[in-house]
């Protein structure tokens, strides 16, 4: 489901940085996000709409500079699209509820672990258990 909120409403609801990443598909500078080194137990929600997306149980330190997760809580809550920007082919990850850009997913972890969902901290809100 895509957001029924207009871009003007998004601009009022989100900070300038959140808008840039969630709506304009930007990327935060590596190692600067507030959740890169967060090791607390809890859940991560979409900063745009509040949809529950990732669990701290699936979070790991990938060394890439962004929070990384082996899998979402529910695959039906995210959408994956081919992203051919910046001279490479990647898989973009979006919140299925509001269409907000979250980051990208890569298959460069051991197959028994899942994937590496490399997510912008600014695209997330954290709810501590």
C-alpha positions in Angstrom: 0.0 0.0 0.0 1.3 3.4 -0.9 0.9 6.5 1.2 -2.1 8.7 0.6 -0.3 11.6 2.2 0.7 14.4 -0.2 4.3 15.4 -0.5 3.4 18.8 1.1 2.0 16.9 4.1 5.1 14.7 4.2 7.3 17.9 4.3 5.3 19.1 7.3 5.3 15.8 9.1 9.0 14.8 8.7 12.2 16.7 9.4 14.2 17.9 6.4 16.6 15.0 6.8 13.8 12.4 7.2 12.1 13.8 4.1 15.3 13.6 2.1 15.9 10.0 2.9 12.3 8.6 3.2 10.7 10.5 0.3 13.7 11.5 -2.0 15.6 8.2 -1.5 18.7 9.8 0.0 21.3 8.1 2.1 22.8 9.2 5.4 26.5 9.4 5.8 27.9 6.1 7.0 28.7 5.7 10.8 26.6 8.8 11.6 23.2 7.3 12.2 21.8 7.0 15.8 21.1 3.3 15.5 24.4 2.0 14.0 25.7 1.0 17.4 22.4 0.5 19.2 22.5 -2.8 21.0 19.3 -2.4 23.1 16.5 -4.9 22.7 13.4 -3.7 21.0 11.8 -3.1 17.7 12.5 -0.7 14.8 9.6 1.0 13.1 9.2 3.1 10.0 9.9 6.8 10.9 7.3 7.8 8.3 4.3 5.8 9.4 5.2 3.8 12.5 4.9 0.4 10.9 6.9 -2.3 12.8 9.7 -3.5 10.5 12.7 -5.0 12.2 13.6 -6.6 15.5 16.8 -6.1 17.5 17.1 -9.9 17.5 18.0 -9.8 13.8 20.3 -6.8 14.0 24.1 -7.3 13.6 27.2 -5.2 13.1 28.0 -5.4 9.4 30.8 -2.9 9.6 29.2 -0.9 6.8 28.2 2.1 8.8 24.4 1.5 8.7 22.2 -0.6 10.9 22.0 -4.0 9.4 19.4 -6.7 9.9 19.3 -10.4 8.7 15.6 -10.2 8.0 12.5 -8.0 8.6 9.9 -9.1 11.1 7.4 -9.8 8.3 8.4 -9.8 4.6 4.9 -8.5 3.7 5.7 -5.2 5.5 8.6 -4.3 3.1 8.8 -3.9 -0.7 11.9 -4.5 -2.7 12.6 -2.8 -6.0 15.5 -2.8 -8.5 17.6 0.3 -8.1 20.0 1.2 -11.0 21.1 4.6 -9.7 24.8 5.5 -9.1 26.1 3.2 -11.8 25.2 -0.1 -10.0 22.3 -2.5 -9.7 21.0 -2.9 -6.1 17.8 -3.8 -4.4 16.0 -1.0 -2.7 14.0 -1.6 0.4 10.8 0.4 1.0 8.1 0.4 3.7 5.2 -1.2 2.1 2.7 0.8 4.2 3.9 4.3 3.3 6.4 3.8 0.4 9.2 5.4 2.4 12.8 4.6 1.3 14.6 2.6 4.1 17.8 1.5 2.4 19.0 -1.6 0.4 19.3 -5.3 0.8 22.3 -7.4 -0.1 22.9 -11.2 -0.2 26.5 -11.0 1.1 26.0 -12.8 4.4 26.1 -16.6 4.9 23.0 -18.1 3.4 21.8 -19.6 6.6 21.7 -16.1 8.1 19.4 -14.5 5.6 20.4 -11.2 3.9 21.9 -7.9 4.9 19.2 -5.3 5.1 21.3 -2.1 5.2 18.9 0.5 6.6 19.3 4.3 7.2 18.9 5.1 10.9 16.9 8.2 10.0 14.3 6.0 8.3 13.7 4.2 11.6 12.3 4.9 15.1 13.3 2.5 17.9 10.9 1.2 20.6 12.9 -0.3 23.5 11.5 -3.5 25.1 
